[in-house]
């Protein structure tokens, strides 16, 4: 339960970090909105992959 | 799960509402919002990692702190999402920040000349019981960021020049409109002058409003290119008001007054305590005049309308009425010859009506 909560919090923090960083880069003119959105998808997707792999592997261990 | 989401959304909305109530200027977009969100994200992630290894009590405290930070992060995102597009839209709905400047001082002379050239904004001159003058200028800056607005305000402070010359005090309000797009600024100027003062006015606005209230005006030149000129309870010796596109509304007494609009309306109510001649003209629009119905006040009307009607009270004496397409009327109140106060109206409208009422 505590681990789940920790992962959820990390996920939220990561989302805020990605949004803030991309927003800043758009504001500074480094990225346009289209690229920022694409990067957002990539970064969130990567996070989900990592999270899924970690939780999945632990889940298998737990089941065994 | 759904209940939890509802509670979280509710907390964000309440926090946002409270912030906007307490500090509405936060809606003006700030450069630091994105970095603040990113930093909050980092902090929340760190708390998440700490929660995984900390004892249960500390984990609970970390969780509460992380939740609070998440709320702050979302509030900043919503402020940015709402504030940034508004800032880009700029005038008239963009977030504006006001800066107020007040100058005041004693008036040595009874005659005061006031000169204001205000490109965009409202200029109001009013009488008060004090023996001092006061100039209150509100600068409104529409800028993308808060910091930019403050920089603009710093370099665009109004300058109030007060000089004494030839027995009169000259007050000149100098406004600087030079800004680079997308910044937009307006100035609202309010000048308070003593009731006892004899005032000369030179007020010009390109887009905006000129207002004069309760003053004794010796000489006035009022001009609004696009906008409105409003006079209330004014007594004038010589007054000239011109609006290219807009409206002139006046309640006054004048010895000589001229009101002219190219496109728009002239609405004048004459108080009738002094004799005077009023010239009222509109190229496309209407001239409406209300004169007092008093036994000691006589009115004579000379009106021309090329395409339109001329209306005046039925009991007036018609001296002349001619023309079918272009109408010219000369009429007067029955008491005009013996009246102590004589008012002469000279109205001219190219396309539109002239209406004179008495009451």
Interface residues (C-beta under 8 A of the other chain):
Chain A: X2 X3 X5 X6 X7 X8 X9 X10 X11 X12 X13 X14 X15 X16 X17 X18 X19 X20 X21 X23 X24 X26 X27
Chain B: X31 X33 X34 X35 X36 X37 X38 X39 X40 X41 X42 X43 X44 X45 X46 X47 X48 X49 X51 X52 X56 X59 X62 X63 X66 X70 X73 X77 X80
